[in-house]
Amino acid sequence: MTGTAQSFGIIQNDQPERMRAPVRYLSPRLPCGGGVGGRRLRHAWGNPGLRAPATISCHLVTEAPAFSVVADVAIVKGETPADDLTWLSFPDGTARRETVRVIHDLPHLVVESVFGLDEGLWGTLATQRFPGLRLVADAPLDDHAVAKAAVKAVLNRWSDGPDTPSGVRARLRRLGRGPADLAGRLTDEQIRVATAGVRRLYRDWAALPVGGTLRATWPLHDSWLHLL
């Protein structure tokens, strides 16, 4: 499914100043009758059933300089995770829907951006847009395995060692040769920023009301990362 990037509208954010930058609440321009229609909704994760207060305009929204990112990312929060909608929009003004599992895929957005893994999950999604670049079937499986291992090491869901740069590196080295090579290239600051960024996006998503949109870029722009 394709559309134009101008189908996204700016939405006023009434959150406190400390929560505004760099993610905005947005709303895609839906067909007549396709919005929440004044209903009070409740997300399966317990978010309050509030509609995002908004004033709509038809200007393209992006906080990064032109062509400095591959794609703008807009994830509209649904009533349940299955109802979430994700759009990628591109510098040429086109946009398309993608299937994204938010809880799984938001950490990939941060970790792959910070660690320079441009052929992981989000790099694969984005490069499907451009003819001549490698698609999912052409990308080496090792690239995806390294990205998956990197996210696993940063998230540390099973409390396997400390959440420190040395702890992340130790987990990577136990996950195979590719992840071990990555561990040797990473700086402490990269690991710190990746860990903080994952937590930030999770918090922003949890605070987002149903019908609101989490806005980011692939890869995440330096202006966002520098705030962490």
C-alpha positions as CSV (number, residue, x, y, z in Angstrom):
1,M,0.0,0.0,0.0
2,T,1.5,3.3,-1.0
3,G,0.7,7.0,-0.5
4,T,2.3,10.4,-0.3
5,A,4.3,11.7,2.6
6,Q,1.9,14.7,2.7
7,S,-0.7,12.4,4.1
8,F,0.8,12.9,7.6
9,G,-0.4,15.8,9.6
10,I,1.2,17.8,12.5
11,I,-0.5,17.2,15.8
12,Q,-0.2,19.5,18.8
13,N,1.5,17.9,21.7
14,D,0.2,18.9,25.1
15,Q,2.7,16.8,27.1
16,P,5.2,18.6,29.4
17,E,8.2,20.2,27.7
18,R,10.6,17.5,28.9
19,M,8.5,14.9,27.0
20,R,8.2,16.7,23.7
21,A,11.4,16.4,21.9
22,P,12.2,14.6,19.7
23,V,9.1,12.4,19.2
24,R,5.8,14.0,18.3
25,Y,2.3,12.7,18.4
26,L,1.0,12.6,14.8
27,S,-2.0,11.3,13.1
28,P,-2.2,10.0,9.5
29,R,-5.0,11.5,7.4
30,L,-7.5,8.7,7.4
31,P,-10.4,8.1,5.0
32,C,-13.8,9.6,6.1
33,G,-15.0,7.7,9.1
34,G,-11.7,6.0,9.6
35,G,-10.6,7.7,12.8
36,V,-11.4,7.0,16.3
37,G,-14.6,8.9,15.9
38,G,-14.8,10.3,19.4
39,R,-14.8,6.8,21.0
40,R,-12.8,6.2,24.2
41,L,-10.4,3.4,23.5
42,R,-8.1,1.4,25.8
43,H,-4.9,-0.2,24.7
44,A,-4.2,-3.8,25.7
45,W,-1.1,-2.6,27.6
46,G,-3.2,-0.4,29.9
47,N,-2.7,3.0,28.3
48,P,-5.5,5.4,29.2
49,G,-8.3,5.5,26.7
50,L,-7.7,9.1,25.5
51,R,-7.7,10.4,22.0
52,A,-4.7,12.5,21.0
53,P,-5.8,16.2,21.1
54,A,-4.8,17.5,17.7
55,T,-4.9,20.3,15.2
56,I,-4.3,18.9,11.7
57,S,-2.3,20.5,8.9
58,C,-1.0,18.9,5.7
59,H,2.6,19.8,6.0
60,L,5.3,17.1,5.8
61,V,6.8,16.6,9.3
62,T,10.5,15.9,9.6
63,E,13.1,17.1,12.1
64,A,16.1,15.9,10.2
65,P,17.8,17.8,7.4
66,A,16.6,16.8,3.9
67,F,18.1,13.4,2.7
68,S,20.1,12.9,5.9
69,V,18.0,9.8,6.7
70,V,16.7,7.0,4.6
71,A,13.1,7.1,5.8
72,D,10.8,8.8,8.2
73,V,9.0,6.3,10.5
74,A,5.4,6.9,11.8
75,I,3.8,4.2,14.1
76,V,0.2,4.8,14.9
77,K,-0.9,3.2,18.1
78,G,-3.9,1.0,17.8
79,E,-6.4,-0.3,20.4
80,T,-4.4,-3.5,20.5
81,P,-0.9,-4.3,19.2
82,A,-2.5,-6.0,16.2
83,D,-4.1,-2.7,15.3
84,D,-0.8,-0.7,15.3
85,L,0.0,0.8,11.9
86,T,3.5,1.7,10.6
87,W,4.3,4.0,7.7
88,L,7.7,4.6,6.1
89,S,8.0,7.8,4.1
90,F,10.9,8.7,1.8
91,P,12.7,11.8,0.5
92,D,10.9,11.5,-2.9
93,G,7.5,12.1,-1.2
94,T,6.2,8.5,-1.3
95,A,5.2,6.4,1.6
96,R,4.2,2.8,2.3
97,R,2.8,0.6,5.0
98,E,5.0,-1.9,6.8
99,T,4.3,-4.7,9.3
100,V,6.1,-3.9,12.5
101,R,5.8,-5.6,15.9
102,V,6.4,-2.6,18.1
103,I,7.7,-4.2,21.3
104,H,10.1,-6.3,19.3
105,D,11.1,-3.8,16.6
106,L,11.6,-0.5,18.5
107,P,14.8,-1.8,20.2
108,H,16.1,-2.8,16.7
109,L,15.5,0.8,15.5
110,V,17.7,2.2,18.3
111,V,20.4,-0.5,18.4
112,E,20.9,-0.8,14.7
113,S,21.1,3.0,14.3
114,V,23.6,3.4,17.1
115,F,25.8,0.4,16.2
116,G,25.8,1.1,12.5
117,L,24.0,-2.1,11.5
118,D,22.5,-0.9,8.2
119,E,21.4,-4.4,7.0
120,G,19.4,-5.5,10.0
121,L,15.7,-5.4,10.4
122,W,15.1,-1.7,9.7
123,G,17.7,-1.4,7.0
124,T,16.0,-4.3,5.2
125,L,12.6,-2.7,5.6
126,A,13.8,0.6,4.2
127,T,15.9,-0.6,1.3
128,Q,12.9,-2.5,-0.2
129,R,11.8,1.0,-1.3
130,F,14.8,1.5,-3.7
131,P,15.4,-0.5,-6.8
132,G,18.8,-2.0,-7.1
133,L,19.5,-2.3,-3.4
134,R,19.5,-5.6,-1.6
135,L,16.1,-7.0,-0.4
136,V,15.4,-9.4,2.4
137,A,16.2,-12.5,0.3
138,D,19.5,-11.0,-0.8
139,A,20.8,-9.8,2.5
140,P,23.3,-12.2,4.3
141,L,21.7,-14.0,7.1
142,D,24.7,-13.1,9.2
143,D,23.7,-9.4,9.1
144,H,20.3,-10.2,10.6
145,A,21.8,-12.6,13.2
146,V,24.3,-9.9,14.3
147,A,21.5,-7.3,14.7
148,K,19.3,-9.8,16.6
149,A,22.3,-10.6,18.9
150,A,23.0,-6.9,19.5
151,V,19.5,-6.2,20.6
152,K,19.5,-9.3,22.8
153,A,22.7,-8.2,24.5
154,V,21.4,-4.6,25.1
155,L,18.0,-5.6,26.3
156,N,19.3,-8.3,28.6
157,R,15.8,-9.6,29.4
158,W,17.1,-12.5,31.4
159,S,19.5,-10.5,33.6
160,D,22.6,-12.2,32.2
161,G,25.2,-10.0,33.8
162,P,25.3,-6.3,34.4
163,D,23.8,-3.7,32.0
164,T,27.2,-2.0,31.5
165,P,29.4,-1.7,28.4
166,S,31.5,-4.6,29.6
167,G,28.4,-6.6,30.3
168,V,27.0,-6.0,26.8
169,R,30.3,-6.9,25.2
170,A,30.5,-10.1,27.3
171,R,27.0,-11.2,26.1
172,L,27.8,-10.4,22.5
173,R,31.0,-12.5,22.6
174,R,29.0,-15.5,23.8
175,L,26.6,-15.2,20.8
176,G,29.0,-16.1,18.0
177,R,31.8,-14.8,15.8
178,G,29.8,-11.9,14.2
179,P,28.5,-10.5,17.5
180,A,32.0,-10.9,19.0
181,D,33.5,-8.9,16.2
182,L,30.9,-6.2,16.8
183,A,31.7,-6.2,20.5
184,G,35.3,-5.3,19.7
185,R,34.2,-2.3,17.6
186,L,31.8,-0.7,20.0
187,T,32.7,2.2,22.2
188,D,31.3,2.6,25.7
189,E,29.4,5.6,24.6
190,Q,27.7,3.7,21.8
191,I,26.5,1.1,24.2
192,R,25.3,3.7,26.7
193,V,23.4,5.6,24.0
194,A,21.8,2.4,22.7
195,T,20.7,1.3,26.2
196,A,19.3,4.8,27.0
197,G,17.6,5.0,23.6
198,V,15.7,1.7,23.9
199,R,14.4,2.8,27.3
200,R,13.4,6.2,26.0
201,L,11.4,4.8,23.0
202,Y,9.7,2.2,25.3
203,R,8.6,5.0,27.7
204,D,7.4,7.2,24.8
205,W,5.4,4.4,23.4
206,A,3.8,3.5,26.8
207,A,2.8,7.1,27.3
208,L,1.3,7.5,23.8
209,P,-2.5,7.5,23.7
210,V,-4.4,5.3,21.4
211,G,-4.6,7.0,18.0
212,G,-1.4,8.9,18.6
213,T,1.7,8.4,16.5
214,L,5.3,7.8,17.5
215,R,7.6,9.6,15.0
216,A,11.2,8.6,14.3
217,T,13.6,8.1,11.4
218,W,15.7,5.3,10.0
219,P,18.4,5.5,10.9
220,L,17.7,7.6,14.0
221,H,19.1,11.0,13.5
222,D,22.0,12.3,15.5
223,S,19.9,15.2,16.8
224,W,17.8,12.6,18.6
225,L,20.7,10.5,19.8
226,H,22.5,13.5,21.2
227,L,19.6,14.1,23.7
228,L,20.3,10.8,25.4
